[in-house]
Each structure stands twice: as C-alpha cells, then as structure tokens.
C-alpha cells in the first residue's frame, strides 16, 4: 500500500513538473526521505526473510556440520554491528536536532531516526534466527532457514 501511494505521489509530482511546469519545493525532499525510509525498512525485511546476497564460495567448502555454526557466527557479527549503530546513533541524531530541511522545514533527526529503528529490528530478527538455528535438528542449506525433521516428515 505504501509502495502504491509513493508511486502515485511521484507520478503526480512528475506530471505537474514536466507537463505544467509546476514544482513544489518540498516534494523532492519528501520523495528522497521516503525513499531513505523504504530502503531501511527493506533491509529489515531482507534480514527477516534471509534474502540478502551471500557469497558462499568458502561456505560451500566447509563440511555440512559447520554450516550451522557459520550461520550463527554471521548472525552474531550482524548483531554486533547493529549494536554499534544503535550506540553511535543518539549522538548523531542529537547533533541534527536543530538542522531543518529547506523545503519541508523538518528536523533531520526524524530522517535519521530510521537508523536505530532498523538496527533494533534487525537485532530482533537475528536473535530469532539464532534461536531457530539452535533449536532445529536439521539445517536446510538452499534457503538458509532451519527445517524441523518432524515437520518435513524426515524424522
């Protein structure tokens, strides 16, 4: 729904600009800021669905028993990086508190707020993934997600 609204808004603004020569100062800013938020929420969804690009050359060289350990190690590294983002963001957001955008007159802190929000959500999904990996009896390599043998009828 948000995607359709954003696309409709962009089409409306483009139509007004190129057909009638009418431009709104704030419209380009709004589109840019919405794009930033959509990208960060897309990152969260990519983590949740385990759909990020992975270079698995060395991963495939490892024995199958090590795959689960490597997946957990990667999740822990992602969590550490996201904790660093959460730790450093408040100072950065605070420094942008009094700086406002030219067209919307919106404080930049609202735009930068997506960083700790997305980092927190990524941590939650990675913790859930670690729990799922630790509690599963088997590991399905093709999708990168855990499969319980009882659910698949294998065990």
C-alpha positions in Angstrom: 0.0 0.0 0.0 2.8 2.4 0.9 4.5 1.5 -2.3 1.4 2.4 -4.4 1.0 5.7 -2.5 4.6 6.6 -3.0 4.5 5.7 -6.7 1.3 7.7 -7.1 2.8 10.7 -5.4 5.9 10.5 -7.5 3.8 10.2 -10.7 1.7 13.2 -9.6 4.7 15.4 -8.9 6.4 14.3 -12.2 3.2 15.0 -14.1 2.9 18.5 -12.6 6.6 19.3 -13.2 7.0 18.2 -16.8 3.5 18.8 -18.2 2.5 22.0 -16.5 5.9 23.3 -15.3 4.6 23.4 -11.6 7.1 22.3 -9.0 6.8 22.1 -5.2 10.0 22.8 -3.3 9.2 20.3 -0.6 8.1 17.4 -3.0 11.6 16.3 -4.0 12.7 16.3 -0.3 9.7 14.3 0.7 10.4 11.7 -2.1 14.0 11.5 -1.0 13.2 11.0 2.7 10.5 8.4 1.9 13.0 6.6 -0.3 15.5 6.5 2.6 13.0 5.1 5.0 11.7 2.5 2.4 15.3 1.3 1.8 16.0 0.8 5.5 12.7 -1.0 6.1 13.5 -3.1 3.0 16.8 -4.0 4.7 14.9 -5.2 7.7 12.6 -7.3 5.6 15.6 -8.7 3.8 17.1 -9.8 7.1 13.8 -11.2 8.3 13.3 -13.3 5.1 17.0 -14.2 4.8 17.1 -12.8 1.3 20.3 -10.8 1.3 23.1 -11.6 -1.2 25.6 -14.1 0.2 28.9 -15.1 -1.1 29.0 -18.7 -0.3 32.3 -19.9 -2.0 34.1 -20.6 1.3 30.8 -21.6 3.0 30.4 -24.4 0.5 34.0 -25.6 1.1 33.2 -26.2 4.7 31.8 -29.6 5.9 28.0 -29.6 6.3 28.2 -29.8 10.1 30.0 -26.4 10.2 27.2 -24.6 8.2 25.0 -24.1 11.2 27.9 -22.7 13.2 28.9 -20.3 10.4 25.2 -19.1 10.1 25.2 -18.4 13.9 28.5 -16.6 13.7 27.3 -14.4 10.8 24.2 -13.6 12.8 26.3 -12.7 15.9 28.5 -10.4 13.8 25.4 -8.7 12.3 24.1 -8.1 15.8 27.4 -6.6 17.0 27.4 -4.2 14.0 23.8 -3.2 14.7 24.6 -2.6 18.4 27.4 -0.3 17.3 24.9 1.5 15.1 22.5 1.9 18.0 25.2 3.1 20.3 26.5 5.8 17.9 23.2 7.0 16.5 21.9 9.0 19.5 24.8 11.5 19.3 24.4 11.8 15.6 20.7 12.3 15.8 21.1 14.8 18.6 23.5 16.8 16.5 21.0 17.0 13.7 18.2 18.2 16.1 18.4 21.8 15.2 19.1 21.4 11.5 16.0 21.5 9.3 15.3 20.7 5.7 15.0 23.5 3.2 11.5 22.7 1.8 9.7 20.8 4.5 11.3 22.5 7.5 11.5 19.1 9.1 14.3 18.4 11.6 16.8 16.0 10.2 16.6 13.9 13.4 13.3 12.5 12.1 15.0 11.3 9.0 18.0 9.9 10.8 15.7 8.1 13.3 15.4 5.2 10.8 18.9 4.1 11.6 18.4 2.9 15.2 14.8 1.7 14.4 16.1 -0.5 11.6 19.1 -1.7 13.7 16.8 -2.7 16.6 14.5 -4.6 14.3 17.5 -6.4 12.6 18.8 -7.4 16.0 15.4 -8.9 16.9 15.2 -10.9 13.7 18.8 -12.1 14.0 18.2 -13.2 17.6 15.1 -15.1 16.5 17.2 -16.7 13.7 19.9 -17.8 16.2 17.2 -19.3 18.4 15.7 -21.1 15.4 19.1 -22.4 14.4 20.0 -23.6 17.9 16.6 -25.3 18.4 16.5 -27.0 15.0 17.6 -30.6 14.4 18.4 -30.1 10.7 19.5 -27.2 8.5 18.3 -26.6 5.0 21.1 -25.0 3.1 19.2 -24.0 -0.1 17.1 -21.4 1.6 19.3 -20.6 4.6 16.5 -21.4 7.0 16.0 -24.2 9.5 13.7 -27.1 9.0 12.5 -29.3 11.8 12.7 -33.0 10.7 9.3 -33.7 12.3 7.6 -31.0 10.2 9.1 -32.4 7.0 8.4 -36.0 7.8 12.1 -36.9 7.6 12.4 -38.0 11.2 
